[in-house]
Amino acid sequence: MAEATREQVEARLKDYIDPYLQKDLVSAKAVKNIEVADGKAKVEVVLGFPAKGYLEELRRKLTELVTSVEGVDEAEIELRTQIVAHAVQKGVQPIKNIKNIIAVASGKGGVGKSTTAVNLALALSAEGAKVGLLDADIYGPSQPRMLGIHGKPESKDGKTLEPMVSYHIEAMSIGFLVDEETPMIWRGPMVTQALQQLLNDTNWSDLDYLVVDLPPGTGDTQLTLAQQVPVSGAIIVTTPQDIALLDARKGLKMFQKVEVPVLGIVENMSIHICSKCGHEEHIFGEGGGQRMSEQYDVDFLGALPLDIRIREETDSGKPTVVAEPDSRIAQIYREIARRAAARLSLQAKNYAAKFPKIVIQNN
């Protein structure tokens, strides 16, 4: 039997379209090395997104593919992930210790954006990434309660804040600094200043992703984030109903105008499944997020059900991804996290940290 070649193995690998990258691993530049000798093929694959819950399935599928090549009796698939910093808006400098900032936005309130943001952050962490969560909603901070965090952040030097930590997530929110029932009666400039301080004066520790939970709408906070904060990508959360989609489109167009890539759309409260009888009903309409993604040529990241457990678990300070990690809902959040991070991994990289700083000295 003829000896298999490296080219034959590479050609066979092209047959596998990765469900998250939506292209084959060769053209996605994820295949770093192929060696073939004595009937054994060794393949090295490096994914640019966290994928702990997917690696074994990928290894199994690639093993089947490679061993189907004539002349290959045994396959060794080496898989690992490497998350790098990606390009941000022109003229905006990256923030030290943060590789990628992902903004989670919605056009209007009440669509479950904060719940999606916290579960997305926890899902990225569960997939193996180092994750932070910034609550950018100054008027209505909800992440302290959702993450079950009490108390105030420490300041070791009197100038910067140490992030609060819950479920391996680093978090910062104005809600840590004021009483839960104290209203923030601030004008726009104070809000944008507070947002920048919370972001820049927190001692984040080498994060792969900082998820930013934005307030609803397209006002001061969103514009500050879009114009002055180095954002690698945005995720739009909507419900299927027309009024929510109308406002979600405004959010999507805002990010497109300021050249922040939209990683995709999440449709929340997509379907209600009766906890008593199991009857399925599209209370807020059907397929709106999917249609919107097709209309604007952005990815549809996933749909989440209207489920009482999501609300109960988040209200109690233990969101679904950590409360019921093996549940179908937690798996959907993890699928969405993988899709969004994979979409980001295909974007241009940011090499700012790689360039040496030139120092001129007068000797």
Backbone torsions as a table, in degrees:
resi	resn	phi	psi	omega
1	MET	NA	136.3	-176.9
2	ALA	-67.6	146.6	178.1
3	GLU	-71.4	133.0	178.1
4	ALA	-70.3	152.2	179.7
5	THR	-109.5	162.9	177.5
6	ARG	-59.7	-39.8	-178.7
7	GLU	-63.6	-36.3	178.9
8	GLN	-66.6	-41.8	179.3
9	VAL	-65.2	-43.1	179.5
10	GLU	-62.5	-42.0	179.5
11	ALA	-62.3	-39.2	179.8
12	ARG	-68.8	-36.9	179.0
13	LEU	-62.5	-27.7	179.5
14	LYS	-68.4	-14.3	179.4
15	ASP	-74.1	-18.0	-176.7
16	TYR	-95.6	113.5	176.4
17	ILE	-91.9	115.1	-178.7
18	ASP	-67.1	130.3	-175.3
19	PRO	-67.5	-20.8	-177.9
20	TYR	-95.4	-42.0	177.1
21	LEU	-78.0	-22.3	-178.9
22	GLN	60.9	29.9	172.8
23	LYS	-156.7	170.3	-179.1
24	ASP	-75.8	157.4	-173.5
25	LEU	-68.2	-25.1	179.3
26	VAL	-71.1	-51.3	-179.4
27	SER	-70.2	-21.3	175.2
28	ALA	-81.5	1.2	179.7
29	LYS	60.2	29.7	178.3
30	ALA	-88.7	-22.5	178.5
31	VAL	-83.8	112.2	-174.1
32	LYS	-95.0	-26.7	-177.8
33	ASN	-159.8	141.8	174.0
34	ILE	-133.4	126.8	175.6
35	GLU	-125.7	134.3	178.4
36	VAL	-129.4	124.9	178.4
37	ALA	-159.8	135.4	176.0
38	ASP	52.0	44.0	176.7
39	GLY	76.3	6.4	179.5
40	LYS	-118.6	131.7	177.1
41	ALA	-111.5	133.6	177.2
42	LYS	-117.4	123.0	-177.1
43	VAL	-122.5	129.9	177.7
44	GLU	-108.8	122.3	-179.4
45	VAL	-122.0	129.8	177.0
46	VAL	-120.6	115.7	178.5
47	LEU	-91.1	142.3	-179.3
48	GLY	-92.0	16.2	179.4
49	PHE	-140.8	153.4	-179.4
50	PRO	-69.5	134.5	-172.2
51	ALA	-151.4	39.3	-175.3
52	LYS	-56.5	-38.5	-177.7
53	GLY	-79.6	0.2	-173.7
54	TYR	-120.4	-16.9	-171.0
55	LEU	-61.0	-41.7	-178.0
56	GLU	-67.3	-38.8	176.9
57	GLU	-63.5	-41.9	179.0
58	LEU	-64.6	-42.8	179.4
59	ARG	-60.1	-43.0	-179.3
60	ARG	-62.8	-44.5	-177.4
61	LYS	-68.4	-40.6	179.8
62	LEU	-69.5	-34.7	177.2
63	THR	-62.5	-44.7	178.4
64	GLU	-60.7	-43.9	-178.9
65	LEU	-63.3	-50.0	-174.2
66	VAL	-66.6	-39.9	-179.9
67	THR	-73.8	-9.6	176.0
68	SER	-82.9	-7.9	176.3
69	VAL	-74.8	131.1	-179.1
70	GLU	-61.4	127.8	-179.9
71	GLY	98.3	-4.6	176.5
72	VAL	-107.6	115.8	179.6
73	ASP	-98.1	-24.5	-174.0
74	GLU	-142.5	141.3	179.5
75	ALA	-127.9	134.5	173.8
76	GLU	-115.4	113.4	-177.5
77	ILE	-106.5	114.1	178.4
78	GLU	-99.3	117.2	-177.0
79	LEU	-116.6	136.0	170.6
80	ARG	-152.9	166.7	179.4
81	THR	-117.7	147.2	177.6
82	GLN	-142.7	109.6	-177.1
83	ILE	-96.5	124.7	-178.6
84	VAL	-117.4	168.6	177.3
85	ALA	-77.1	141.8	179.4
86	HIS	-115.6	160.7	-173.7
87	ALA	-60.1	148.5	179.0
88	VAL	-121.9	-174.5	-178.4
89	GLN	-59.9	151.5	179.1
90	LYS	-63.6	138.8	175.4
91	GLY	81.6	1.7	179.4
92	VAL	-110.5	129.3	-177.3
93	GLN	-85.0	140.3	175.6
94	PRO	-62.4	156.5	178.5
95	ILE	-97.7	132.9	-179.3
96	LYS	-56.5	140.0	177.0
97	ASN	74.4	2.6	176.8
98	ILE	-124.6	115.6	-179.6
99	LYS	-74.3	-47.4	-174.8
100	ASN	-141.2	134.9	174.2
101	ILE	-108.1	126.2	177.7
102	ILE	-114.8	119.7	178.8
103	ALA	-90.8	132.3	174.9
104	VAL	-108.4	117.3	-170.7
105	ALA	-130.5	162.9	172.6
106	SER	-148.5	154.2	178.2
107	GLY	-73.4	-32.8	-176.8
108	LYS	-135.1	165.4	-179.9
109	GLY	-81.8	164.6	173.8
110	GLY	83.3	11.0	-179.2
111	VAL	-99.7	3.2	177.9
112	GLY	86.1	27.7	-177.6
113	LYS	-64.9	-45.7	-178.6
114	SER	-65.8	-38.5	177.0
115	THR	-63.1	-41.9	178.1
116	THR	-65.6	-42.4	-178.0
117	ALA	-61.4	-46.4	-177.0
118	VAL	-68.4	-40.6	178.8
119	ASN	-69.6	-32.9	176.2
120	LEU	-65.6	-43.8	178.3
121	ALA	-61.9	-44.2	179.7
122	LEU	-66.9	-34.4	179.0
123	ALA	-69.0	-41.8	176.7
124	LEU	-61.2	-39.1	177.6
125	SER	-65.7	-44.1	179.3
126	ALA	-62.5	-28.2	178.9
127	GLU	-82.2	-3.2	173.5
128	GLY	112.7	5.9	-178.9
129	ALA	-93.0	159.1	172.7
130	LYS	-92.8	118.1	-166.5
131	VAL	-128.2	142.9	171.7
132	GLY	-122.5	161.3	179.2
133	LEU	-134.9	120.0	176.8
134	LEU	-106.7	120.5	176.9
135	ASP	-85.7	101.9	-176.6
136	ALA	-91.2	4.9	177.8
137	ASP	-86.8	94.7	-175.7
138	ILE	-70.7	-38.4	-177.3
139	TYR	-76.5	-33.3	-176.9
140	GLY	-135.8	63.5	-178.9
141	PRO	-66.7	131.0	-177.4
142	SER	-124.1	-12.1	-175.0
143	GLN	-66.4	-33.3	176.9
144	PRO	-55.4	-43.5	179.6
145	ARG	-71.3	-42.0	-177.8
146	MET	-63.7	-33.9	179.6
147	LEU	-91.7	-0.9	178.8
148	GLY	64.8	34.1	-178.1
149	ILE	-99.3	131.8	176.1
150	HIS	-122.3	157.9	178.5
151	GLY	95.5	177.8	-177.2
152	LYS	-111.8	150.2	179.5
153	PRO	-70.5	149.9	177.7
154	GLU	-81.6	155.6	170.7
155	SER	-130.8	111.2	-175.6
156	LYS	-78.2	-27.0	-177.6
157	ASP	-115.6	2.9	-179.8
158	GLY	78.6	0.0	-178.8
159	LYS	-121.5	-36.6	-177.5
160	THR	-116.4	160.9	-177.8
161	LEU	-109.9	144.1	172.1
162	GLU	-86.8	131.9	-179.8
163	PRO	-65.0	148.5	172.5
164	MET	-78.6	150.0	-176.7
165	VAL	-124.2	132.4	176.4
166	SER	-147.7	130.5	-179.9
167	TYR	52.3	40.2	179.2
168	HIS	69.5	10.4	178.5
169	ILE	-102.7	132.0	172.1
170	GLU	-85.3	134.5	-175.0
171	ALA	-136.1	148.7	172.6
172	MET	-142.9	138.9	-177.7
173	SER	-156.1	148.2	173.9
174	ILE	-62.0	-23.0	179.3
175	GLY	-64.6	-19.9	176.2
176	PHE	-77.3	-20.3	-171.6
177	LEU	-102.2	-15.8	178.7
178	VAL	-126.7	161.8	177.7
179	ASP	-65.1	145.2	-175.6
180	GLU	-55.7	-32.4	-176.0
181	GLU	-99.2	5.1	179.0
182	THR	-82.4	121.2	179.0
183	PRO	-75.8	141.9	177.3
184	MET	-92.0	96.6	-177.3
185	ILE	-94.4	74.2	-175.3
186	TRP	-121.0	148.7	172.4
187	ARG	-84.3	168.3	-174.8
188	GLY	-49.1	-51.2	-177.7
189	PRO	-58.3	-36.1	178.7
190	MET	-67.6	-37.2	-179.9
191	VAL	-65.6	-46.3	-179.3
192	THR	-65.9	-36.6	176.8
193	GLN	-63.7	-42.5	179.5
194	ALA	-62.6	-41.7	179.7
195	LEU	-60.9	-45.4	-178.8
196	GLN	-66.1	-36.5	178.2
197	GLN	-67.8	-42.9	179.0
198	LEU	-61.2	-36.5	-179.5
199	LEU	-75.4	-51.1	-170.9
200	ASN	-85.2	-24.7	-176.8
201	ASP	-99.9	14.0	174.4
202	THR	-100.6	134.5	-178.8
203	ASN	-82.7	70.0	176.5
204	TRP	-63.0	145.7	-177.0
205	SER	-114.2	94.6	174.5
206	ASP	44.9	65.4	-178.2
207	LEU	-86.5	140.0	169.6
208	ASP	-74.4	-41.1	-179.9
209	TYR	-138.8	136.7	166.8
210	LEU	-112.5	113.8	178.0
211	VAL	-87.8	126.1	-179.6
212	VAL	-108.1	117.4	177.9
213	ASP	-87.2	101.9	-176.7
214	LEU	-82.6	152.0	170.5
215	PRO	-69.3	160.5	179.5
216	PRO	-68.3	155.3	175.2
217	GLY	102.3	-169.7	-178.7
218	THR	-133.6	49.0	-176.0
219	GLY	-97.2	-151.5	-174.9
220	ASP	-55.3	-47.3	-175.4
221	THR	-63.2	-44.5	-179.3
222	GLN	-64.3	-40.8	-179.4
223	LEU	-68.2	-38.8	176.4
224	THR	-59.8	-46.6	-179.3
225	LEU	-62.6	-42.9	-175.8
226	ALA	-71.2	-29.2	-173.6
227	GLN	-103.3	-25.6	-172.9
228	GLN	-121.3	-15.0	-178.8
229	VAL	-104.5	133.0	-177.8
230	PRO	-72.9	93.8	-176.6
231	VAL	-98.8	126.9	179.4
232	SER	-83.3	-28.8	-178.5
233	GLY	-172.1	161.0	-179.5
234	ALA	-126.4	149.0	174.7
235	ILE	-120.3	130.4	-179.6
236	ILE	-101.3	127.6	177.5
237	VAL	-106.2	132.2	178.9
238	THR	-144.2	169.3	167.1
239	THR	-107.5	167.9	-175.5
240	PRO	-71.5	-13.5	-173.3
241	GLN	-70.7	149.1	-173.2
242	ASP	-58.3	-39.9	-176.2
243	ILE	-67.1	-34.9	177.4
244	ALA	-72.6	-39.4	179.9
245	LEU	-65.7	-36.1	178.2
246	LEU	-57.8	-46.6	-179.6
247	ASP	-75.4	-33.2	178.0
248	ALA	-62.6	-35.5	178.5
249	ARG	-61.8	-37.6	179.3
250	LYS	-63.9	-43.1	178.0
251	GLY	-61.9	-43.6	-179.9
252	LEU	-62.3	-44.8	-178.9
253	LYS	-66.6	-33.4	178.4
254	MET	-61.2	-46.6	179.9
255	PHE	-64.9	-38.0	178.6
256	GLN	-64.1	-38.0	-179.4
257	LYS	-65.4	-36.1	-178.9
258	VAL	-95.4	13.6	173.7
259	GLU	62.1	36.5	170.0
260	VAL	-98.2	119.1	-178.1
261	PRO	-62.5	134.9	174.6
262	VAL	-90.5	114.9	-176.8
263	LEU	-71.7	-26.6	178.4
264	GLY	159.4	-178.3	-176.5
265	ILE	-117.9	135.1	173.6
266	VAL	-110.3	126.5	177.0
267	GLU	-97.6	113.5	-179.2
268	ASN	-96.1	157.3	179.2
269	MET	53.2	41.5	-173.4
270	SER	-68.0	-41.7	-177.7
271	ILE	-147.4	141.6	177.7
272	HIS	-103.1	127.1	176.2
273	ILE	-110.1	117.2	-176.8
274	CYS	-61.4	127.5	-178.2
275	SER	-71.6	-16.1	-179.8
276	LYS	-90.4	-48.7	-173.3
277	CYS	-116.5	-8.9	179.2
278	GLY	82.7	5.1	179.3
279	HIS	-64.8	134.0	179.7
280	GLU	-100.2	133.6	-177.3
281	GLU	-144.1	133.8	178.2
282	HIS	-89.3	81.7	-174.5
283	ILE	-61.6	-41.8	-175.3
284	PHE	-99.9	20.2	-177.0
285	GLY	97.5	-178.2	-172.4
286	GLU	-139.5	133.4	170.3
287	GLY	73.1	12.7	-177.0
288	GLY	-64.4	-43.7	179.6
289	GLY	-63.8	-39.4	178.1
290	GLN	-63.4	-44.3	-180.0
291	ARG	-64.6	-40.6	-179.8
292	MET	-63.8	-40.1	-179.8
293	SER	-65.1	-37.5	178.5
294	GLU	-69.7	-40.1	-178.7
295	GLN	-62.5	-40.1	-176.0
296	TYR	-104.0	7.9	176.8
297	ASP	55.2	47.6	172.7
298	VAL	-122.2	160.3	-176.2
299	ASP	-69.7	143.1	170.1
300	PHE	-94.2	109.6	-171.3
301	LEU	-79.6	-26.4	179.8
302	GLY	156.1	165.4	-179.8
303	ALA	-123.1	136.6	-179.6
304	LEU	-113.9	142.6	-178.7
305	PRO	-76.8	160.8	169.7
306	LEU	-84.9	100.2	-172.0
307	ASP	-129.9	131.7	-176.6
308	ILE	-61.2	-28.9	-178.1
309	ARG	-66.3	-36.5	179.4
310	ILE	-58.9	-45.7	-179.2
311	ARG	-67.6	-47.4	-177.1
312	GLU	-62.5	-44.4	-176.0
313	GLU	-69.2	-38.7	179.0
314	THR	-69.4	-41.6	177.5
315	ASP	-60.7	-32.7	-176.4
316	SER	-84.8	0.2	177.5
317	GLY	85.2	15.8	176.8
318	LYS	-138.6	83.7	-175.4
319	PRO	-58.0	160.2	-170.4
320	THR	-51.8	-40.1	-176.1
321	VAL	-60.8	-31.7	177.2
322	VAL	-99.9	-26.7	-179.8
323	ALA	-72.3	-42.7	-179.8
324	GLU	-134.1	70.5	-173.0
325	PRO	-59.9	-24.3	-178.6
326	ASP	-96.9	2.7	-177.6
327	SER	-73.8	161.4	178.8
328	ARG	-61.7	-38.4	-178.2
329	ILE	-65.2	-43.5	178.1
330	ALA	-61.3	-38.1	178.7
331	GLN	-65.6	-35.8	177.8
332	ILE	-64.4	-44.4	177.8
333	TYR	-59.6	-40.5	-179.3
334	ARG	-68.9	-35.6	175.5
335	GLU	-63.1	-44.6	179.7
336	ILE	-61.9	-43.5	179.8
337	ALA	-60.8	-44.2	179.7
338	ARG	-64.2	-43.4	-178.7
339	ARG	-62.8	-45.6	-178.6
340	ALA	-64.1	-45.2	-179.0
341	ALA	-68.1	-35.3	177.5
342	ALA	-66.7	-41.1	177.9
343	ARG	-60.6	-42.5	179.0
344	LEU	-65.5	-36.7	-176.9
345	SER	-64.2	-20.6	-179.8
346	LEU	-84.9	-10.4	-178.7
347	GLN	-78.6	167.1	-179.9
348	ALA	-59.5	143.6	179.5
349	LYS	-84.4	157.6	177.3
350	ASN	-105.1	117.4	-176.6
351	TYR	-101.2	12.1	-175.7
352	ALA	-55.3	-40.0	-177.5
353	ALA	-72.2	-17.3	-176.6
354	LYS	-84.2	-23.2	-176.4
355	PHE	-77.5	137.0	178.3
356	PRO	-72.5	150.6	175.6
357	LYS	-87.1	131.6	-179.7
358	ILE	-91.3	122.0	179.2
359	VAL	-113.8	125.4	179.6
360	ILE	-98.3	123.8	179.8
361	GLN	-118.1	140.4	174.2
362	ASN	-93.9	105.1	-178.3
363	ASN	-90.9	NA	NA
